Amino acid sequence: MGDGGDDGRLAARAAAGDAGWSTRDRFRLPPGVIYLDGNSLGALPVAVPPAVADAVEIQWGADLIASWNTHGWWLAPGRVGDRIAGLLGAEPGQLVVTDSTSIDLFKAVIAGARLRPQGRAVVVDPDSFPTDLYMVTAAAELVGLEVRSQAPGRPLAPDTAVALFSHVDFRTGELHDLPAVTAAVHDAGAVVVWDLAHSAGVHPVDLDANQVDLAVGCSYKYLNGGPGAPAFIYAARRHHARLDQPLPGWHGHDRPFAMTPGYVAAPGIDRLRTGTPPMLSLLALEAALAAFDGVPMTAVRERALSLSGLLIDAVDDWCGGEVEVVTPRDPARRSAQVALRHPHAYEVVRALAAAGVVGDYREPDLIRLGAAPLYVTHSDVLRAVRVLADVLSGRQWRNPDFSARNLVT
Ligand SMILES: Cc1ncc(COP(=O)(O)O)c(C=O)c1O
């Protein structure tokens, strides 16, 4: 049993949790929908449509190419990067928004390996998101390193050059101990790369204080940048002078408009840029980040734990043991996402969506429900678990309409 006890206690907890929290108004969500998939694609911030209209009509439509100067397009990757750095506990000048997370992973792993030329192996958690595994394998092959599969927290061999871990496990929602794991990687003489896809915008992370070397992450999840929004890459300032990334394009050049044939890397974080950024998406992301204005990340973290804790307790109380809570219950080891195991998880997720509760499914049997703290309320969480309990007890998931797999699951 959860600590929520009877329904009244859960309702009182929900009311207390929602009192005085107002960032929900910074988002536009369809009426009647409880959106618990911000861990995949964040909701639309109200600031985005007018910003995109301005970017299209005024900046592109009227001002045309002058906008690279007059609207600060050229500097946007670093400017937006500094805003994200602020959410991740990093001083300005150490993070740029560029490319996709997959490509940034490739850059970070190779740049990290080149910081430790005497190293012979790349360590990666086998439970990582598949793109991390694919990119590490390709990167290691190119630079002649062995790939070792190892969960975070296990001791590393002294010949490790670089280790790549995810702060939050994309399946289970488990939060790894970033400070301790980073320190252990350093003790082995290696460089750490963190994938922050599932913690940026929901956890303070404290990149600088934790001495993280390199980090990457998506901006379309809890940062709400929109579908295909460009990713971010962080490199600690102490590494900049020696940072040698494998995709040196002209946007990372020291003097891009000198148009010289030889590559000279920009002195700072700009050396991690490659080519022309997707400006409309980047400007949409910049507008989206206003949803975090005035909200300390410690408060976001606290609210994430409160929401996911309430969700777990309501599942315990109302779902009659029909699903297994896979996410760790220990608050130190979880974040905003709760994963539930059910043998017909795909059908359950489809039945939930038909009833207005949007979560998602991961192979082979996981229902993922992400309570994005800026726009999900505690009362949303309770209503969603009520719907889940009905779907399970009424066997609504048995409807044959819910078993045909969509292209995107
Ligand atoms: C942990 C993690 N890394 C990377 C990605 C995706 O990278 P990309 O934006 O290149 O598709 C995801 C997508 O969900 C993810 O969960």
The ligand as an SDF file (V2000), in Angstrom:
LIG
                    3D

 16 16  0  0  0  0  0  0  0  0999 V2000
   17.9430    9.0780  -23.6870 C   0  0  0  0  0  0  0  0  0  0  0  0
   17.6900    9.5180  -25.0960 C   0  0  0  0  0  0  0  0  0  0  0  0
   18.7310    9.8960  -25.8660 N   0  0  0  0  0  0  0  0  0  0  0  0
   18.5350   10.2970  -27.1480 C   0  0  0  0  0  0  0  0  0  0  0  0
   17.2660   10.3470  -27.6940 C   0  0  0  0  0  0  0  0  0  0  0  0
   16.9700   10.7540  -29.1010 C   0  0  0  0  0  0  0  0  0  0  0  0
   17.8860   11.4280  -29.8140 O   0  0  0  0  0  0  0  0  0  0  0  0
   17.4730   12.2290  -31.1450 P   0  0  0  0  0  0  0  0  0  0  0  0
   16.8860   13.5350  -30.7150 O   0  0  0  0  0  0  0  0  0  0  0  0
   18.7220   12.3240  -31.9040 O   0  0  0  0  0  0  0  0  0  0  0  0
   16.4200   11.4420  -31.8740 O   0  0  0  0  0  0  0  0  0  0  0  0
   16.1680    9.9940  -26.9080 C   0  0  0  0  0  0  0  0  0  0  0  0
   14.8100   10.0700  -27.4910 C   0  0  0  0  0  0  0  0  0  0  0  0
   13.8140    9.7910  -26.9240 O   0  0  0  0  0  0  0  0  0  0  0  0
   16.3890    9.5630  -25.5920 C   0  0  0  0  0  0  0  0  0  0  0  0
   15.3570    9.2010  -24.8290 O   0  0  0  0  0  0  0  0  0  0  0  0
  1  2  1  0
  2  3  1  0
  2 15  2  0
  3  4  2  0
  4  5  1  0
  5  6  1  0
  5 12  2  0
  6  7  1  0
  7  8  1  0
  8  9  2  0
  8 10  1  0
  8 11  1  0
 12 13  1  0
 12 15  1  0
 13 14  2  0
 15 16  1  0
M  END
$$$$
